[in-house]
Amino acid sequence: MCSCAAARRPRRTTCCGRWPSSHCSRCRSHLPGCPPGSYGFRSRVKPVPSNSTPAPPPPNAVATHGVAPRAVPVPGTAAPVRSFAPVGIPRPTLSAVSAALAVVYAAGVLLLLARLAVERFALRRFTRASRQVTDPAWRRLLDDASDSIAGNGRVIRLLQSDRDVMPLTFGTLAPVVVLPASADEWTEDRRRAVLLHELAHTVRADCLIQRLTACACALYWPHPGVWYAARHLRAERELACDDRVIAAGARARDYAGHLLEIAPAFRAAPAPAS
């Protein structure tokens, strides 16, 4: 009975109240049928697990010998999401940039060389459409101009186009001079001045120089100085021919008047020199 009374007493008691309980517990150890140590105060503090105790593996882990357990995905569960570091856009390498520049350069060279081939083909068609000049007055002026400028007795073909184009000269080994369709209306002084100017191109080999200049522009087209030099060379070429005309006996004032009247009246033709 002392044991039952002690069990019904509240747990939180005073010192005076705890003495009968301790006394009854001592007495209960001497009573028959009561196991020793079956009654006492319970501790409310739970034991803290040690950090050295390994955590239990997940229920879906597969254990292998010598290998850490690996989680096996269970059907119906979401797969773990992996985080990837942001990958930047790869920069073009030096070799790729060099290859691109080489392609652009080759395309420019081929385009300019193709333009030279087209101009050559157009010049041949233009020559075939022109007729041979057989007028004795023109032939006499041509011989006089050739003796004044060239002085080497080369045979020069004189053609007349069916269109009003700028007078031009082409050909290095076999020079050809082409006159516009309205050249028959010119005065003798203008005819002689035009022939002297065109024959000066043949003496200076301007057709060959212009071909070489065009090839240099095609090979070095990215350089702006090449185009500037070619434009300056073309202007100096015309001035040099004008000086030869004046040196051959033409009056400078009359010759300048002929140039001012001829240049605006005719259009340029596909020719190396004019």
C-alpha angles and dihedrals in degrees: 000000000000088000093052092048091051092050093053094052116100117262096234104066136149126256090264091052094049093057096069089048093053090044091050091049090056091048092047091060088064095048119096118249096025114109114224117254095015094123128052145115116298121225116233093201112098119215115258113232116241120252091230091067108101117235115250114260119251116271092248096050121122115215120213131181111269093355128098115251113270123211115241116211113247118218112256096028126107116255116243113264115235119215116223126197115244111266116214125222109271113246119231112261125233092255092055092050091048091051092051092050091049091053092050092048093049091048091053093049093049092048094052093045089050089053090054090051091050091050090050091051092047090050091054092051089048091052094049090052091054125085132225115260110234100166109128091219092057093045092052092050090048092054092048092049092047091053092048097047110022105023092185099099095237118166111248123191116224116205133176122211126219089231133064100254132152113277108260144179130208138165129071103209097026108028119207126196118201122198128197122255093254095052091106089070094060125106120250092252092055092046091053093047092051093048092049091052094049094046090052087064091056093050092050093045089232092159091061092044091051091051091051091047091052091051091050090051090051093052097042099031095135090063112084091201091068092058092046091051092048092051091047091048091053092052093047090049092059092046091051091053090049089054091053091052092053091045089054091062106274117139110247095221095050092044092052089052091053091052093050091052098042101044099059094039099059136050125231120263128212097269137131093232135016 
